[in-house]
Amino acid sequence: MTGAALKQLLLQKWGKAYDLRFRRVQGRIVLQVMWKYVGQVSFPMGGAQYDRHLETISTYLEALGGSQQVINFVTETRDRPRTGRAVTIPLAVELGERSSEWLLE
């Protein structure tokens, strides 16, 4: 999956290019679809910066083997990002030797 494909997935589902963030929740890695989106006055990134951010996110998803999980979840969910409430996508991934990159306190 590329950053452009990830952006298209968000636009098809919710009509907006929402921010994405990796988080650690109870020792697991999740991808959160935040409530801020490109074009919103308070959005902290410009279009080109956002595209680079999504490319980075997609690279990590590919490395973790979570791309298809994200596609399936976004396609099937009825949740939508709302102010103050992100959509949380659980990732069932094996962190292995790279766990220290993700699970630092």
Secondary structure, DSSP 4 states (H G I P E B T S, - for coil): --HHHHHHHHHHHHSS-EEEEEEEETTEEEEEEEEEETT-TT-SS-HHHHHHHHHHHHHHHHHHT-HHHHHHHHHH-----BTTBPEEEE-----GGGHHHH---
